[in-house]
Amino acid sequence: QICVVFSEELKCWCRAVIKSIMYCTDHYQTKCFLVDYAKYIFVKAKDIRLALEAFMQIPYRAKKCRLYRTKPVTLRVDFCKDTAKIVPAKRWDSAAIVYFQNLLK
């Protein structure tokens, strides 16, 4: 269910999905996914409201997605043999991240 939460960082009310609730020393705190900003934030329970129907009709600005079965690769250059080949990597390097962000734009 989509609700509305107040983000201290953004200083505005945002649409969110509540992911988890935990009790802190004197209040309940929720982990929320902001559907218009595609980020997770922690919000006090007192800063959560039900969304008006008109507010829910606005299309989301961000969508949560994954690249199914896409694996990171890197370019391995062998200067001795004067060769270069693409090999699997353990994580995405910064050049691949920038390249992918440019493709999305």
Buried (B, 14 or more C-beta within 10 A) or exposed (E): EEBBBBBEEEEEBBBBBBEEEEEEEEEEBBBBBBBBBEBEBEBBBEBBEEBEEEEEEEEEEEEEEEEEEEEEBBEEEEEEEEEEEEEEBEEBEEEBEEEEEEEEE
